[in-house]
């Protein structure tokens, strides 16, 4: 046996069948959700400290870290990102109610958009600061460039896992830098979420000290309770099949649109490559997001009453598991500089949020949920919202859906700025 053969066998993963790996990922996700809903005091305490979404990333990462699977060679992420991702975006975005968001009050929307701006400018600022001490971070070409990996964090922190995957494909981030940035994303974002949950437990004191008017929160809570009591119902099989038809149907046409328009731009506008106009994935995601937004103004939005966003979230968690499978937790030790970038990035976002909230005397609820709707998305924004009151969890979903709507576009814009710097 040659040395090359021995080395190849030494690095060969234990499992290579994607069907088997998908089954294991499904079992992991099922176990997380089962224990998260358990009445056991142990699990209640565990998930009060460790967010379930963090576990959904972390468990699959162990498969990759310990060589059980090879996240780079598996096709599961490719399938999830091409088929489940567009469907997920459509089903999450079609539930957005722009009028309802408007009724949340200007302060809620201002803080949500402030959070988005904080992410868009925070990344470039963090890269500029760290590159003054480590200049080799910039000027790097190729898929492993730091700025490319940072675009995936922007996608996650403005929208969610779906937008993160979109940025990876649009900007061509390599698997190594993507693995590092996913690890940064999950750990830094969840540390900030823990801070928000601690602040939520002291909301009355903080609001009283800042002089914020919280009467709108009470009215909002009652409004949300009435809306869900009126529109919610148990989904039937026809309901679920229509939801799947909308999600996968739009996905199919998104691929057709991308296959048509991408060659047009390549042939007629060769200089638009830097704007991602030569990427089929870019046009596929733009099409799916835009159609989802258009559907939110039609009767298709009624599908939310029978669980459209829940089906979309199921697709999302499968995508999250495949992303987690690309993580290598050893990156925490191997590449601490990326965590410094992530920490500075989050500090910029948090500082801007706290400053604006104080300036407009907004309730802590709006600041916390507005931030988490950006950074955590629909997976964790309801957790922060429900920390204030269980009936307010849908408000977190509502703002998070707005984040999905803006995520692809604003993360792409952040990527353009990062590209200039990097």
C-alpha positions as CSV (number, residue, x, y, z in Angstrom):
1,X,0.0,0.0,0.0
2,X,1.5,3.4,-1.0
3,X,1.8,6.3,1.4
4,X,-0.7,8.3,-0.7
5,X,-3.2,5.4,-0.4
6,X,-2.7,5.2,3.3
7,X,-3.2,8.9,3.7
8,X,-6.4,8.8,1.7
9,X,-7.8,6.0,3.8
10,X,-6.8,7.8,7.0
11,X,-8.9,10.8,6.0
12,X,-11.7,8.7,4.5
13,X,-15.0,9.4,6.4
14,X,-16.9,6.5,8.1
15,X,-20.1,7.3,6.2
16,X,-20.3,8.3,2.6
17,X,-23.9,7.4,1.7
18,X,-25.9,10.6,1.6
19,X,-29.2,8.8,2.3
20,X,-27.7,7.5,5.6
21,X,-26.3,10.8,6.5
22,X,-29.6,12.5,5.8
23,X,-31.3,10.0,8.1
24,X,-28.9,10.8,10.9
25,X,-29.4,14.5,10.4
26,X,-33.2,14.0,10.6
27,X,-32.8,12.0,13.8
28,X,-30.7,14.7,15.3
29,X,-33.2,17.4,14.4
30,X,-36.1,15.3,15.7
31,X,-34.2,14.7,19.0
32,X,-33.5,18.4,19.4
33,X,-37.2,19.4,18.9
34,X,-38.5,16.5,21.0
35,X,-36.3,17.4,24.0
36,X,-36.9,21.1,23.5
37,X,-40.6,20.4,24.1
38,X,-40.0,18.0,26.9
39,X,-41.5,18.7,30.3
40,X,-38.3,17.4,31.9
41,X,-36.7,19.9,34.3
42,X,-33.3,19.0,32.9
43,X,-34.2,19.8,29.3
44,X,-36.1,23.0,30.3
45,X,-33.0,24.2,32.1
46,X,-30.7,23.1,29.3
47,X,-32.6,25.0,26.6
48,X,-33.0,28.0,28.7
49,X,-29.2,28.3,28.5
50,X,-28.4,26.8,25.1
51,X,-30.8,27.8,22.3
52,X,-32.2,24.9,20.3
53,X,-31.0,26.4,17.0
54,X,-27.4,26.3,18.3
55,X,-27.7,22.6,19.0
56,X,-29.1,22.1,15.4
57,X,-25.9,23.5,14.1
58,X,-23.6,22.0,16.6
59,X,-24.6,18.3,16.5
60,X,-24.1,17.9,12.7
61,X,-20.8,19.7,13.1
62,X,-19.5,16.9,15.3
63,X,-20.0,14.4,12.4
64,X,-17.6,16.5,10.3
65,X,-15.2,17.4,13.1
66,X,-14.6,13.8,14.0
67,X,-14.4,12.4,10.5
68,X,-17.7,10.5,10.6
69,X,-18.8,12.3,7.4
70,X,-17.1,14.6,4.9
71,X,-19.1,17.8,4.7
72,X,-17.3,19.0,1.6
73,X,-17.9,15.8,-0.4
74,X,-21.5,15.2,0.6
75,X,-24.2,16.4,-1.9
76,X,-26.8,17.1,0.8
77,X,-25.9,20.8,1.1
78,X,-26.1,21.2,-2.6
79,X,-29.6,19.6,-2.8
80,X,-30.9,21.6,0.2
81,X,-29.5,24.9,-1.1
82,X,-30.9,24.4,-4.7
83,X,-34.3,22.8,-3.9
84,X,-35.3,23.5,-0.3
85,X,-33.8,26.9,0.1
86,X,-35.9,28.7,-2.6
87,X,-39.0,27.0,-1.3
88,X,-38.2,27.9,2.2
89,X,-37.8,31.6,1.2
90,X,-41.1,31.6,-0.6
91,X,-43.1,30.0,2.3
92,X,-41.5,32.3,4.9
93,X,-41.9,35.5,2.9
94,X,-45.5,35.0,1.7
95,X,-46.6,35.3,5.3
96,X,-45.3,38.8,5.7
97,X,-47.9,41.4,6.5
98,X,-46.4,44.8,5.7
99,X,-49.5,46.5,7.1
100,X,-49.2,44.7,10.4
101,X,-45.6,45.5,10.6
102,X,-46.5,49.2,10.1
103,X,-49.0,48.9,12.9
104,X,-46.3,47.8,15.2
105,X,-45.3,51.4,15.3
106,X,-42.5,53.4,13.8
107,X,-40.1,52.7,16.7
108,X,-40.2,48.9,16.1
109,X,-39.6,49.3,12.3
110,X,-36.9,52.0,12.9
111,X,-35.0,49.7,15.3
112,X,-35.3,46.7,13.0
113,X,-33.9,48.7,10.1
114,X,-31.2,50.1,12.4
115,X,-30.2,46.5,13.1
116,X,-30.0,45.8,9.4
117,X,-27.8,48.9,8.9
118,X,-25.6,47.8,11.8
119,X,-24.9,44.5,10.1
120,X,-24.3,46.1,6.7
121,X,-21.7,48.6,8.0
122,X,-20.4,46.5,10.9
123,X,-18.8,43.8,8.7
124,X,-16.8,46.3,6.6
125,X,-15.8,48.2,9.7
126,X,-14.7,45.0,11.5
127,X,-12.6,43.9,8.4
128,X,-11.0,47.4,8.2
129,X,-10.1,47.4,11.9
130,X,-8.6,43.9,12.0
131,X,-6.8,44.3,8.7
132,X,-4.8,47.2,10.0
133,X,-3.1,44.7,12.4
134,X,-3.3,41.7,10.0
135,X,-3.0,43.1,6.5
136,X,-2.9,39.7,4.8
137,X,-6.6,39.4,5.5
138,X,-7.3,41.6,2.5
139,X,-6.0,41.5,-1.1
140,X,-6.7,37.8,-1.3
141,X,-8.3,36.4,-4.4
142,X,-10.1,33.1,-4.8
143,X,-12.9,31.4,-3.0
144,X,-11.2,31.3,0.4
145,X,-11.0,35.1,0.7
146,X,-12.1,36.4,4.1
147,X,-14.5,38.9,2.6
148,X,-16.3,36.1,0.7
149,X,-16.9,34.2,3.9
150,X,-18.1,37.3,5.7
151,X,-20.9,37.7,3.1
152,X,-22.4,34.5,4.4
153,X,-22.4,35.9,7.9
154,X,-24.1,39.0,6.6
155,X,-26.8,36.8,5.0
156,X,-27.3,34.9,8.2
157,X,-27.4,38.0,10.5
158,X,-29.8,40.0,8.3
159,X,-32.0,37.1,7.2
160,X,-31.2,33.6,8.3
161,X,-29.7,30.3,7.2
162,X,-31.4,30.5,3.8
163,X,-29.9,33.9,3.0
164,X,-26.5,32.6,4.4
165,X,-26.5,29.8,1.9
166,X,-27.6,32.2,-0.8
167,X,-24.6,34.4,-0.2
168,X,-22.2,31.4,-0.2
169,X,-23.3,30.5,-3.7
170,X,-23.6,34.1,-5.0
171,X,-20.2,35.2,-3.9
172,X,-18.5,31.8,-4.3
173,X,-17.2,31.3,-0.8
174,X,-15.0,28.3,-0.4
175,X,-15.9,25.5,1.9
176,X,-13.0,26.1,4.3
177,X,-13.7,29.8,4.9
178,X,-17.5,29.0,5.0
179,X,-16.9,26.4,7.7
180,X,-15.0,29.0,9.8
181,X,-17.6,31.7,9.3
182,X,-20.5,29.4,10.1
183,X,-18.8,28.6,13.4
184,X,-18.3,32.4,14.0
185,X,-21.9,33.1,13.1
186,X,-23.4,30.5,15.4
187,X,-21.3,31.2,18.4
188,X,-21.2,35.0,18.3
189,X,-24.9,35.3,17.4
190,X,-25.9,33.1,20.3
191,X,-23.7,34.9,22.8
192,X,-25.5,38.1,21.8
193,X,-28.9,36.3,22.1
194,X,-27.9,35.3,25.7
195,X,-27.3,38.9,26.5
196,X,-30.7,39.9,25.1
197,X,-32.4,37.2,27.2
198,X,-30.7,38.5,30.3
199,X,-31.8,42.1,29.4
200,X,-35.4,40.8,28.8
201,X,-35.5,39.5,32.4
202,X,-34.8,43.0,33.6
203,X,-37.0,44.8,31.0
204,X,-39.2,46.7,33.5
205,X,-36.2,48.2,35.3
206,X,-34.5,49.1,32.0
207,X,-37.6,50.7,30.5
208,X,-38.4,52.6,33.6
209,X,-34.9,54.0,33.7
210,X,-35.0,55.0,30.0
211,X,-38.5,56.5,30.3
212,X,-39.8,54.3,27.5
213,X,-43.6,54.2,27.0
214,X,-44.6,50.5,27.0
215,X,-48.4,51.0,26.6
216,X,-48.1,50.0,22.9
217,X,-46.7,46.6,24.0
218,X,-49.8,45.8,25.9
219,X,-52.0,46.8,23.0
220,X,-49.8,44.8,20.6
221,X,-50.0,41.7,22.7
222,X,-53.8,41.8,22.7
223,X,-53.9,42.4,18.9
224,X,-51.6,39.4,18.2
225,X,-53.7,37.1,20.4
226,X,-56.9,38.2,18.6
227,X,-55.4,37.7,15.1
228,X,-54.1,34.2,15.8
229,X,-57.4,33.2,17.5
230,X,-59.2,34.2,14.3
231,X,-57.0,32.9,11.6
232,X,-55.3,29.8,13.0
233,X,-56.7,26.3,12.1
234,X,-55.5,22.7,11.8
235,X,-54.0,22.0,8.4
236,X,-55.5,19.3,6.2
237,X,-53.7,17.2,3.6
238,X,-55.0,19.4,0.8
239,X,-53.7,22.5,2.7
240,X,-50.2,20.9,3.0
241,X,-50.1,19.8,-0.6
242,X,-51.0,23.3,-1.7
243,X,-48.2,24.7,0.5
244,X,-45.7,22.2,-1.0
245,X,-47.0,23.1,-4.5
246,X,-46.4,26.8,-4.0
247,X,-43.0,26.3,-2.5
248,X,-41.6,23.8,-4.9
249,X,-43.6,25.2,-7.9
250,X,-42.0,28.7,-7.4
251,X,-38.6,26.9,-7.0
252,X,-39.0,25.2,-10.3
253,X,-39.8,28.5,-12.1
254,X,-36.9,30.2,-10.2
255,X,-34.5,27.7,-11.8
256,X,-36.1,28.3,-15.2
257,X,-35.8,32.0,-14.8
258,X,-32.2,31.8,-13.7
259,X,-31.3,29.4,-16.6
260,X,-32.8,32.0,-19.0
261,X,-31.6,35.4,-17.7
262,X,-28.0,34.4,-16.6
263,X,-26.7,33.6,-20.1
264,X,-28.3,36.9,-21.3
265,X,-26.3,38.9,-18.9
266,X,-23.1,36.9,-19.5
267,X,-23.4,37.5,-23.3
268,X,-24.7,41.1,-23.3
269,X,-23.3,42.6,-20.1
270,X,-20.0,40.9,-19.4
271,X,-19.0,43.7,-16.9
272,X,-21.9,42.9,-14.5
273,X,-20.1,39.8,-13.1
274,X,-19.0,41.8,-10.0
275,X,-22.6,42.4,-9.2
276,X,-23.3,38.6,-9.2
277,X,-25.5,39.0,-12.3
278,X,-23.6,36.1,-13.9
279,X,-24.7,33.8,-11.1
280,X,-27.6,31.5,-11.7
281,X,-28.0,31.1,-8.0
282,X,-28.3,34.9,-7.5
283,X,-31.2,35.1,-10.0
284,X,-32.9,32.0,-8.6
285,X,-32.9,33.5,-5.1
286,X,-34.0,37.0,-6.3
287,X,-36.9,35.4,-8.2
288,X,-38.0,33.2,-5.3
289,X,-37.8,36.2,-2.8
290,X,-39.6,38.5,-5.1
291,X,-42.4,36.1,-5.9
292,X,-42.8,35.4,-2.2
293,X,-43.3,39.1,-1.5
294,X,-45.8,39.4,-4.4
295,X,-47.8,36.4,-3.0
296,X,-48.0,38.2,0.4
297,X,-50.4,40.6,-1.2
298,X,-52.7,37.8,-2.6
299,X,-54.9,35.2,-1.1
300,X,-51.8,32.9,-0.9
301,X,-51.0,34.7,2.3
302,X,-53.9,32.8,3.9
303,X,-51.7,29.7,3.7
304,X,-50.0,31.0,6.8
305,X,-53.1,30.2,8.8
306,X,-52.5,26.5,8.0
307,X,-48.8,26.5,8.6
308,X,-46.9,27.7,5.5
309,X,-44.1,29.2,7.6
310,X,-43.9,25.9,9.6
311,X,-43.3,23.9,6.4
312,X,-40.8,26.6,5.3
313,X,-39.1,26.3,8.7
314,X,-38.9,22.5,8.4
315,X,-37.1,23.0,5.1
316,X,-34.9,25.6,6.8
317,X,-33.8,23.3,9.6
318,X,-32.8,20.7,7.2
319,X,-30.7,23.3,5.4
320,X,-29.3,24.4,8.8
321,X,-28.3,20.8,9.6
322,X,-26.5,20.5,6.2
323,X,-24.7,23.8,6.9
324,X,-23.8,22.6,10.4
325,X,-22.3,19.5,8.7
326,X,-19.8,21.8,7.1
327,X,-18.7,23.3,10.4
328,X,-15.5,22.3,12.1
329,X,-15.5,23.3,15.8
330,X,-11.7,23.1,15.8
331,X,-11.8,26.4,13.9
332,X,-12.4,28.2,17.2
333,X,-8.8,27.4,18.1
334,X,-7.3,27.4,14.7
335,X,-8.7,30.7,13.5
336,X,-9.3,33.1,16.4
337,X,-8.9,36.1,14.2
338,X,-12.3,35.3,12.6
339,X,-13.9,35.4,16.0
340,X,-12.3,38.8,16.6
341,X,-13.9,40.0,13.4
342,X,-17.2,38.6,14.4
343,X,-17.1,40.1,17.8
344,X,-16.3,43.6,16.5
345,X,-19.0,43.2,13.9
346,X,-21.6,42.4,16.6
347,X,-20.4,45.2,18.9
348,X,-21.0,47.7,16.0
349,X,-24.5,46.3,15.6
350,X,-25.3,46.2,19.3
351,X,-23.9,49.7,20.0
352,X,-25.9,51.2,17.1
353,X,-29.1,49.4,18.3
354,X,-28.7,50.6,21.9
355,X,-27.8,54.1,20.9
356,X,-30.9,54.5,18.6
357,X,-33.2,52.9,21.2
358,X,-32.1,55.4,23.8
359,X,-32.4,58.3,21.4
360,X,-36.0,57.5,20.5
361,X,-36.9,56.2,24.0
362,X,-38.1,52.9,22.6
363,X,-39.1,50.0,24.8
364,X,-36.4,47.3,25.3
365,X,-38.8,44.8,23.6
366,X,-38.5,46.6,20.3
367,X,-34.7,46.8,20.5
368,X,-34.3,43.2,21.5
369,X,-36.7,41.7,19.0
370,X,-35.5,44.1,16.2
371,X,-32.0,42.9,16.8
372,X,-32.8,39.2,17.0
373,X,-35.1,39.4,14.0
374,X,-31.9,40.3,12.1
375,X,-29.3,38.3,13.8
376,X,-31.2,35.2,14.6
377,X,-34.1,35.2,12.2
378,X,-37.3,33.2,12.6
379,X,-35.5,30.4,14.4
380,X,-34.7,32.5,17.5
381,X,-36.5,35.9,17.3
382,X,-39.7,34.3,18.7
383,X,-37.6,33.0,21.7
384,X,-36.5,36.6,22.6
385,X,-40.0,37.9,22.0
386,X,-41.6,35.3,24.2
387,X,-39.1,36.1,27.0
388,X,-41.1,39.3,27.3
389,X,-44.5,37.6,27.0
390,X,-45.4,34.2,25.3
391,X,-48.2,35.8,23.2
392,X,-45.6,38.2,21.6
393,X,-43.6,35.4,20.0
394,X,-45.4,35.9,16.6
395,X,-44.1,39.5,16.6
396,X,-40.6,38.1,16.5
397,X,-41.7,35.8,13.6
398,X,-43.2,38.8,11.8
399,X,-40.1,40.9,12.0
400,X,-37.9,37.9,11.2
401,X,-39.9,37.3,8.0
402,X,-39.2,40.9,7.0
403,X,-35.6,40.0,7.6
404,X,-35.9,37.1,5.2
405,X,-37.4,39.5,2.7
406,X,-34.6,42.0,3.0
407,X,-31.8,39.5,3.7
408,X,-30.8,38.6,0.2
409,X,-30.8,42.1,-1.0
410,X,-29.1,43.8,1.9
411,X,-26.5,41.0,2.4
412,X,-25.7,41.3,-1.3
413,X,-25.2,45.0,-0.8
414,X,-22.9,44.4,2.2
415,X,-21.0,41.9,0.1
416,X,-20.4,44.6,-2.5
417,X,-18.8,46.8,0.1
418,X,-16.8,43.9,1.5
419,X,-15.6,43.1,-2.0
420,X,-14.2,46.6,-2.5
421,X,-12.3,46.4,0.8
422,X,-11.2,42.8,0.4
